[in-house]
Every structure is written in C-alpha cells, then in structure tokens.
Amino acid sequence: MSFKSVVVLGGGPIGLMCAIEAKQNFVKKVTIVEKRQAYTRTNVPQLQNEIVKHLKDLGLKDTLWAGRQAGDSVAFFRIEKALWDKAQQIGVRMERGYVIEGLIGRDPRPDGFYKSMTLVLKEWDDKAKASPKYGKGKTLDCDLLVVASGGGAASDPVLQKLGFTFEKLKAKNYGAFGIFNPDPPGGSQTDLALKTQVAGITKSIVPQSGKIGFSTPDHNYLLVTLAGCTKSDFKYLQANSEKLKELLLAVGKTVGTAVLNEIKQVQKNLAVFKIAVVRAKQFYSDKYPAVILGDAAVTPHPEAGSGIGTGFKGFQELQKLFQALKHTHRSEDNTALFLKFNESYELHVSQKALEGTIIILRNLTNMLETFKADVEKFHQAAKGKALKKMAEDFKGIIQGLIGEMAEERGDAEGFRNMLNGDNNKLKHNWDANVGKLWQQISLTYAQVKQLTADISLLDSRLKEIESKIQFA
Ligand SMILES: Cc1cc2nc3c(=O)[nH]c(=O)nc-3n(C[C@H](O)[C@H](O)[C@H](O)COP(=O)(O)OP(=O)(O)OC[C@H]3O[C@@H](n4cnc5c(N)ncnc54)[C@H](O)[C@@H]3O)c2cc1C
C-alpha cells in the first residue's frame, strides 16, 4: 500500500469522522485543515440510528450522553468536540485557522493524473471572513484529499481547480432557528387555549412538519422553514431581530411539550437563512486524488432532518474506498475504485437533492396558497369592478403557478420513486431527467419571485400574534 497521507478539508462532523477512519484504517498521517478557531455551533442535528451506533463504537457514548439515552438531542459543538478529542487521541493533527489557497499536482502518471499533491495553506481570519493580507502560509503534502467543507463548497476556487462542478436548484426556501433557555425545573406549560390560537396563526407562516423542537442539556433549539414568507419578509426579518424573536417565541409556544419561553443569551441565538439545494456533479476528481462528501457534495433541506445523515452515507462509501485503495498502489490507475465510490454515493446524493426539491416546491405552494387567501380577502372587500377584476386576474395567475408547481412536484416524486426502485435509470442520467426538471422549476420560480418579491405575507400575521401574546 503506497498511500501515506490523507488531508481532510473541513473539520465539521463528517470531516472529523473521515479523519478518524483514515487514521484508524487507512494511512499513518492524517491532517485536518479547518478554518474555524473553535467549535461553538448550537444547532442540533437529528442523528439516525447508524450514526448513533458509530459514535458509540468510537467510544463517545459517555462524553455525548452521560446520564441520558444514547441518541438524545445534542448540539453540534458537543459532537464536534467529542470527535476532535477522539481524533487527537489517535494522532490526527489539525491545521486550525487555515484554508487551502492553492495546490500543485505531483508525480503525474502517463495519463496525466497526479499521484499526489502539495496543498498551499493560508491563515484564515474567522471574524473578517478572509485571509489576512500578511497572514502566514504553509504547505502540506497529501496522497488523498477528502473535501468535507460544508455547504459553501461550490464557491471555493480550489475545488474548481480540482475539477469539481456543482448544480444549484434556483428555487429556494427560507428558514430560521432560535436557541432558547433549557426547561426550568418542573417545566411550564403554555395555556392550551392560547397555544391553539397562536398555532392557527403561525401555521400559514411555519407549517410544522417533522421534528422542529429539540431539548438538549445546554438549551432548547427550534428549527423552522418559513414557508409563508416572501423575499421582502425575509429581508425584514433579517434586519429586525425583535420581530424574528417574536415569531420564534410564538412558534415555540405551539411546539409539542417543549418549553420555549426565553431566548438564551448566547452569540447567534437566532437567525434567518436561505435554504438552497446544491449538489456536486461528480464526487471524485479526474485529475487529482480527491473526493468530496458531506454538505459539500449535497446540501440537505433542514426540514428533511437529515443533514448529517447523507454525509454519513458518503462516509460509509469512503470507508469502502479506503479498504479498496489499501490493496493498490498510487501508480496504478485506480479510476474504477473511484468510479465505484461515485456510483454508490450518487444514489444518496440524488435522493437528498430530490427530497429537497419536493420540500421546496411544497413550501412555495404553501406560500402561494397564503397569498391567494389574502387576495381572496381583498377581492371580497374590494369596491368597484376594476379592483375586483384585478384581484380575479391575480388569483388566476397564482392558481396557474400552483398548478405548474404541482406538476413539477409530481415529476420530482416520480424521479424519487424511480431512484428507490430501478435506480440505474436515473443514476446515469441526472442531466436528462432531474437537471431538466430543475431548469423548468427555475422558470416557474422566476415568475413566483416576480409576483411575490415585494409583497408581505407576514406583517398582518405578526400583528395578530402580537395582539394575542404579551411578549417580555
Ligand atoms: C444555518 C444552518 C443551520 C443548520 N441546522 C441544522 C440542524 O438544525 N440540524 C441538522 O441536522 N443540520 C443542520 N444544518 C446542516 C448541518 O450543519 C450539516 O448537515 C452537518 O453539519 C454535516 O456537515 P459537514 O460536516 O458535511 O459540513 P459542516 O458541518 O458544514 O462542516 C464543514 C466544516 O468545514 C469548515 N470549512 C469550510 N470551508 C473551509 C475551508 N475553505 N477551509 C477550511 N475549513 C473549511 C467549516 O468551518 C466547518 O467546520 C444546518 C446548516 C446550516 C448552514
């Protein structure tokens, strides 16, 4: 076996798992390049059983769930810290506060494929979100680069140099999260009548599907899609954290039995964000020894509750690739092994991308339905033929778009079923099938944006919530 060193770009949960696996079962030298200075993320993932099992197998049960049931909700920063402790114990190194700025291919094979690389690292200033002008640099040699740098990977020029290309679904959703104080001793309950009333109003803004409230030892966490939210509502919430807080507190009051009363005083305790689906077209490089996985390969829709899950599928495929590469030499043409990794992972990535597509279309349809209901109210209240005619025309256009999205959603569901059945039909033909559908959706979405961008669906509903609840 001639592979000696692995570099993992990105020390998030997936990158850390890959680094531990590489060190335990593949090569002697493993280095993570991570730009963040510390693990602080308070977001909470849903951990599938196989991930819980893997974390237990790594010996992290007591660190992560001391006194609680394995698999209970726990924040990202705890998972990342536990994995990093483990990685350090077994000798993984980390270049913290660095990014990869460039790379040089080394030892080319006759077919032009480089057997290894020298990576050029540059210091990263987390606060400035840039490399300092006179920042330190260093180099790192590697025989295999594992890219696990998360959702922003598509805009990284180094990945373009490696030959990774990406496809993005133009239609998007908006989401929000809030970090709340943990349950007080004995708990407190929102008055049932109030809960029901508020749930009625918030439902058009935040349709609740899947698990959205999480209770952890550190805090309670709420993650929602803002389906009844236009571009102008999003900008308004982005600029107005008090209103966002009101909305999240109101939604919190309607969530299960979790007590979501007080926003916790931590950095980044609430935020709105855009939800987009981006996927890599291929998961290995044709020119350099490099693979891509995790959120960098496909960004999940948070509502599907499986962010870390798809990354874990990629990790499992990487475990197999490590095993296969162990029995070869870097000088050999290992394309078939990388292709196998690619084909197996493609199935999971396509599933995730289609799942996101279906959810985005469903939420946009909800948004249009909310808009239609507002136009209907306007129609009924309107005096004069001209105004009534205008409202009717509007309703017609909205209904047309709802119809288009229903068809597109049907197609996306059809492709997803194809994947679950005879996946080969789709696996080898993403562009002709889903790629084409994504283009169609982008045309529909352009019309939706044109129609709704400057409209507020939120304002009147927020006022209604305010009148029901006295906020601290
Ligand atoms: C706002 C937001 C909220 C989310 N909330 C949830 C949630 O509630 N539940 C859930 O399950 N999932 C959530 N996710 C998704 C979840 O974070 C990921 O699915 C999960 O962390 C697996 O990701 P990963 O390890 O592939 O990438 P990440 O966790 O994104 O890790 C990537 C790592 O790479 C580092 N990095 C990036 N670029 C570079 C570079 N150029 N050089 C060096 N280092 C780099 C980053 O600092 C980071 O540490 C959320 C994502 C976002 C953006």
The ligand as an SDF file (V2000), in Angstrom:
LIG
                    3D

 53 58  0  0  0  0  0  0  0  0999 V2000
  -27.6400   27.6960    9.3380 C   0  0  0  0  0  0  0  0  0  0  0  0
  -27.6080   26.1890    9.3490 C   0  0  0  0  0  0  0  0  0  0  0  0
  -28.3890   25.5030   10.2640 C   0  0  0  0  0  0  0  0  0  0  0  0
  -28.3630   24.1070   10.2720 C   0  0  0  0  0  0  0  0  0  0  0  0
  -29.1390   23.4880   11.1750 N   0  0  0  0  0  0  0  0  0  0  0  0
  -29.1440   22.1570   11.1930 C   0  0  0  0  0  0  0  0  0  0  0  0
  -29.9320   21.4680   12.1220 C   0  0  0  0  0  0  0  0  0  0  0  0
  -30.5990   22.0680   12.9390 O   0  0  0  0  0  0  0  0  0  0  0  0
  -29.9360   20.1140   12.0890 N   0  0  0  0  0  0  0  0  0  0  0  0
  -29.1750   19.4170   11.1730 C   0  0  0  0  0  0  0  0  0  0  0  0
  -29.2090   18.1890   11.1600 O   0  0  0  0  0  0  0  0  0  0  0  0
  -28.3970   20.0380   10.2930 N   0  0  0  0  0  0  0  0  0  0  0  0
  -28.3580   21.3790   10.2750 C   0  0  0  0  0  0  0  0  0  0  0  0
  -27.5670   22.0080    9.3710 N   0  0  0  0  0  0  0  0  0  0  0  0
  -26.7560   21.1860    8.4380 C   0  0  0  0  0  0  0  0  0  0  0  0
  -25.6050   20.5610    9.1900 C   0  0  0  0  0  0  0  0  0  0  0  0
  -24.8350   21.5810    9.7870 O   0  0  0  0  0  0  0  0  0  0  0  0
  -24.7420   19.6760    8.2750 C   0  0  0  0  0  0  0  0  0  0  0  0
  -25.5590   18.8090    7.5240 O   0  0  0  0  0  0  0  0  0  0  0  0
  -23.7920   18.8320    9.0980 C   0  0  0  0  0  0  0  0  0  0  0  0
  -23.0350   19.6700    9.9380 O   0  0  0  0  0  0  0  0  0  0  0  0
  -22.8250   17.9430    8.2760 C   0  0  0  0  0  0  0  0  0  0  0  0
  -21.9670   18.7300    7.6610 O   0  0  0  0  0  0  0  0  0  0  0  0
  -20.4610   18.5700    7.1820 P   0  0  0  0  0  0  0  0  0  0  0  0
  -19.5130   18.0510    8.1790 O   0  0  0  0  0  0  0  0  0  0  0  0
  -20.5120   17.9550    5.8350 O   0  0  0  0  0  0  0  0  0  0  0  0
  -20.2230   20.1410    6.9740 O   0  0  0  0  0  0  0  0  0  0  0  0
  -20.1780   21.2620    8.0680 P   0  0  0  0  0  0  0  0  0  0  0  0
  -20.7740   20.8730    9.3410 O   0  0  0  0  0  0  0  0  0  0  0  0
  -20.6840   22.4880    7.3930 O   0  0  0  0  0  0  0  0  0  0  0  0
  -18.6170   21.3760    8.3120 O   0  0  0  0  0  0  0  0  0  0  0  0
  -17.7600   21.9330    7.3640 C   0  0  0  0  0  0  0  0  0  0  0  0
  -16.5180   22.3880    8.0690 C   0  0  0  0  0  0  0  0  0  0  0  0
  -15.6000   22.8550    7.1080 O   0  0  0  0  0  0  0  0  0  0  0  0
  -15.0550   24.0930    7.5190 C   0  0  0  0  0  0  0  0  0  0  0  0
  -14.6620   24.7920    6.2860 N   0  0  0  0  0  0  0  0  0  0  0  0
  -15.4680   25.2770    5.3170 C   0  0  0  0  0  0  0  0  0  0  0  0
  -14.7500   25.7770    4.3210 N   0  0  0  0  0  0  0  0  0  0  0  0
  -13.4600   25.6180    4.6540 C   0  0  0  0  0  0  0  0  0  0  0  0
  -12.2350   25.9500    4.0120 C   0  0  0  0  0  0  0  0  0  0  0  0
  -12.1970   26.5400    2.8300 N   0  0  0  0  0  0  0  0  0  0  0  0
  -11.0920   25.6540    4.6530 N   0  0  0  0  0  0  0  0  0  0  0  0
  -11.0950   25.0750    5.8740 C   0  0  0  0  0  0  0  0  0  0  0  0
  -12.2170   24.7310    6.5260 N   0  0  0  0  0  0  0  0  0  0  0  0
  -13.3950   24.9860    5.9100 C   0  0  0  0  0  0  0  0  0  0  0  0
  -16.1630   24.7460    8.3070 C   0  0  0  0  0  0  0  0  0  0  0  0
  -15.6720   25.7020    9.2100 O   0  0  0  0  0  0  0  0  0  0  0  0
  -16.7740   23.5420    9.0160 C   0  0  0  0  0  0  0  0  0  0  0  0
  -16.1760   23.2710   10.2370 O   0  0  0  0  0  0  0  0  0  0  0  0
  -27.5550   23.3890    9.3490 C   0  0  0  0  0  0  0  0  0  0  0  0
  -26.7570   24.0730    8.4410 C   0  0  0  0  0  0  0  0  0  0  0  0
  -26.7740   25.4740    8.4400 C   0  0  0  0  0  0  0  0  0  0  0  0
  -25.8840   26.1790    7.4400 C   0  0  0  0  0  0  0  0  0  0  0  0
  1  2  1  0
  2  3  1  0
  2 52  2  0
  3  4  2  0
  4  5  1  0
  4 50  1  0
  5  6  2  0
  6  7  1  0
  6 13  1  0
  7  8  2  0
  7  9  1  0
  9 10  1  0
 10 11  2  0
 10 12  1  0
 12 13  2  0
 13 14  1  0
 14 15  1  0
 14 50  1  0
 15 16  1  0
 16 17  1  0
 16 18  1  0
 18 19  1  0
 18 20  1  0
 20 21  1  0
 20 22  1  0
 22 23  1  0
 23 24  1  0
 24 25  2  0
 24 26  1  0
 24 27  1  0
 27 28  1  0
 28 29  2  0
 28 30  1  0
 28 31  1  0
 31 32  1  0
 32 33  1  0
 33 34  1  0
 33 48  1  0
 34 35  1  0
 35 36  1  0
 35 46  1  0
 36 37  1  0
 36 45  1  0
 37 38  2  0
 38 39  1  0
 39 40  1  0
 39 45  2  0
 40 41  1  0
 40 42  2  0
 42 43  1  0
 43 44  2  0
 44 45  1  0
 46 47  1  0
 46 48  1  0
 48 49  1  0
 50 51  2  0
 51 52  1  0
 52 53  1  0
M  END
$$$$
